[in-house]
Amino acid sequence: MSRYEVRLPYTLSETLTAAFPEFELLPIGPAETLLVGDLDDQTQLHGLLARLADLGLDIAELRQLR
């Protein structure tokens, strides 16, 4: 299991919160949101990336935490 941070260039909203209930969502700055959560493997990471793409969301940064 690995912990990830995904920085999105969007203000934290109810829509984002509802779309990613398994992640902790943190507002950072005036128009950015950080998703923080654990993923079991690469398959789950690819699933998260696909969900972001399906929602038409841009990714500003993706980091695997150590």
N, C-alpha and C positions, 0 to 999 in steps of 0.2 A: 504494500500500500504506500502511496506517495501523496504528499500534500502539494497542492497547486494554488497559485494566485493568478487570476485572470483580470487584467485591468481593461475596463471598457470605457470608451469616451462618451459616456452618457450619465445623466443625473440619475441617482437612485429613485426608482419609482415602484408603484404597486405592481406594474406589469413585470418588471425585472424580478421583483421579489417572488411573484407567483410562478414565473418561468423556471426559477432555480431554487426550489424549496430545500434542497439538500446542501446548499452552500450558505455560508455566512456572507452577507452582502454589507459592505462598508462604504459609505460615501467618502470620497477623498477629493478634495478640491471642489471648485464650484460646479464642475460638469464631468466628473469621473466617478465610477463605481468599481470597487474591488470585490471580486468573487473569491472566496477562500474555502477550500474544501479538500477532502480526501478522495482519491480515486484508486481503485484496486489494481488497475492494470492499463495497458495501452488501449485496449478495446473501449474501456470507459472514457478515456481521454478523447479518442476519436468520436465517441458518441456525443460528448460535450461539444466538441468542435462542430459536429454536424448540426446539433441543436442551435448553436449560435448562428451558423450559416442559414439554417432554415428560418430563423427569426429576422434575418437580414442585419445582424449586429456585427459591427466592426470590432476587432480586437486590437487594443493599443499595445498590450504586452502580455506574455504568458511566461510564467516562471514555475519551475519545479523547486520546491523548498527542500532543503536538506535538514 
